Amino acid sequence: MPEIKEKYTDKELQEFKEIILAKIAHAEEDLAILRSSFKNGSNNGTDDTAPTFKAFEEGSETMSKEANVKLAIRQEKFIRDLNNALLRIENKTYGICRATGKKIQKARLKLVPHATLSIEAKKQQS
């Protein structure tokens, strides 16, 4: 890992921690909604409809559940990345680009608080 040239102050780290905790709370709410949507076993009263319609609806419902499972997996990864960012705050390495060792721009961290690369390093990666 490159030499770390600057770090964020404790006050700045606290500000980022509050942003991350708020994002985690919101992400966990979204994840709960997603999980309940693909665990829901209701058939929405289609028992008395034509068999053809029911087959189409079941296919659509399966596709919807699969999409929600994929979204839930992405949300779980997002929460894990945010929790990892909290760990970096605790050990005071938060906001440091893992490629260059320089501070990641504050504006970037406010938008993507789990970022581990500066924009410059990210562009070189592409």
C-alpha positions as CSV (number, residue, x, y, z in Angstrom):
1,M,0.0,0.0,0.0
2,P,1.3,3.5,-0.8
3,E,2.4,5.8,1.9
4,I,-0.5,7.8,3.4
5,K,0.2,11.5,3.0
6,E,-2.8,13.1,4.8
7,K,-5.7,11.9,6.9
8,Y,-9.1,13.4,7.7
9,T,-9.5,15.0,11.1
10,D,-11.5,13.3,13.9
11,K,-14.3,15.9,13.3
12,E,-14.5,15.1,9.6
13,L,-14.4,11.3,10.3
14,Q,-17.4,11.8,12.7
15,E,-19.3,13.7,10.0
16,F,-18.7,10.8,7.6
17,K,-19.7,8.3,10.3
18,E,-23.0,10.0,10.7
19,I,-23.6,9.9,6.9
20,I,-22.7,6.3,6.8
21,L,-24.9,5.3,9.7
22,A,-27.9,7.1,8.1
23,K,-27.2,5.3,4.8
24,I,-27.0,1.9,6.6
25,A,-30.3,2.5,8.4
26,H,-32.0,3.5,5.1
27,A,-30.4,0.5,3.3
28,E,-31.5,-1.9,6.0
29,E,-35.1,-0.6,5.7
30,D,-35.0,-1.1,1.9
31,L,-33.5,-4.6,2.4
32,A,-36.3,-5.6,4.8
33,I,-38.9,-4.5,2.2
34,L,-37.2,-6.5,-0.6
35,R,-37.0,-9.6,1.6
36,S,-40.6,-9.4,2.5
37,S,-41.6,-9.0,-1.1
38,F,-39.9,-12.2,-2.2
39,K,-41.0,-14.1,0.9
40,N,-44.6,-13.1,0.5
41,G,-46.6,-16.2,-0.4
42,S,-49.9,-14.5,-1.3
43,N,-51.5,-15.3,-4.6
44,N,-53.6,-12.1,-4.7
45,G,-56.8,-14.0,-5.2
46,T,-56.1,-15.6,-8.5
47,D,-57.5,-19.0,-7.5
48,D,-60.7,-18.5,-9.4
49,T,-59.3,-17.0,-12.6
50,A,-58.6,-18.8,-15.9
51,P,-55.7,-21.3,-15.8
52,T,-53.9,-19.5,-18.6
53,F,-54.0,-16.2,-16.9
54,K,-52.8,-17.8,-13.7
55,A,-49.8,-19.4,-15.5
56,F,-48.8,-16.0,-16.9
57,E,-49.2,-14.4,-13.5
58,E,-47.1,-17.1,-11.8
59,G,-44.3,-16.6,-14.4
60,S,-44.4,-12.9,-13.9
61,E,-44.4,-13.3,-10.1
62,T,-41.3,-15.6,-10.4
63,M,-39.5,-13.1,-12.5
64,S,-40.3,-10.3,-10.0
65,K,-39.1,-12.4,-7.1
66,E,-35.9,-13.2,-8.9
67,A,-35.3,-9.5,-9.6
68,N,-36.0,-8.7,-5.9
69,V,-33.6,-11.4,-4.8
70,K,-30.9,-9.8,-7.0
71,L,-31.7,-6.4,-5.6
72,A,-31.5,-7.8,-2.1
73,I,-28.1,-9.3,-2.7
74,R,-26.8,-5.9,-4.1
75,Q,-28.3,-4.2,-1.0
76,E,-26.6,-6.7,1.3
77,K,-23.2,-6.0,-0.4
78,F,-23.9,-2.2,-0.1
79,I,-24.5,-2.6,3.7
80,R,-21.3,-4.7,4.0
81,D,-19.3,-2.0,2.2
82,L,-20.7,0.7,4.4
83,N,-19.9,-1.3,7.5
84,N,-16.3,-1.8,6.2
85,A,-16.2,2.0,5.8
86,L,-17.1,2.3,9.5
87,L,-14.1,0.1,10.3
88,R,-11.8,2.3,8.3
89,I,-13.2,5.3,10.2
90,E,-12.4,3.5,13.5
91,N,-8.8,2.7,12.5
92,K,-8.4,6.2,10.9
93,T,-7.7,5.0,7.3
94,Y,-11.1,6.2,6.0
95,G,-11.0,8.4,3.0
96,I,-7.5,7.3,1.9
97,C,-7.2,6.0,-1.7
98,R,-5.9,2.5,-1.5
99,A,-4.1,3.0,-4.8
100,T,-2.4,6.4,-4.3
101,G,-2.4,6.9,-0.5
102,K,-3.9,10.4,-1.0
103,K,-7.1,11.7,0.5
104,I,-10.2,10.9,-1.5
105,Q,-12.2,14.1,-2.3
106,K,-14.7,15.0,0.4
107,A,-17.5,15.5,-2.2
108,R,-16.9,12.0,-3.6
109,L,-17.1,10.5,-0.1
110,K,-20.3,12.3,0.7
111,L,-21.9,10.8,-2.5
112,V,-20.1,7.3,-2.3
113,P,-19.2,7.0,1.4
114,H,-17.8,3.5,0.9
115,A,-15.4,4.5,-1.8
116,T,-11.8,3.2,-1.4
117,L,-10.4,4.8,-4.6
118,S,-10.0,8.4,-5.7
119,I,-11.6,9.4,-9.0
120,E,-8.2,9.4,-10.6
121,A,-7.4,5.9,-9.4
122,K,-10.8,4.7,-10.5
123,K,-10.3,6.1,-14.0
124,Q,-7.0,4.4,-14.3
125,Q,-8.7,1.1,-13.3
126,S,-11.1,1.3,-16.2
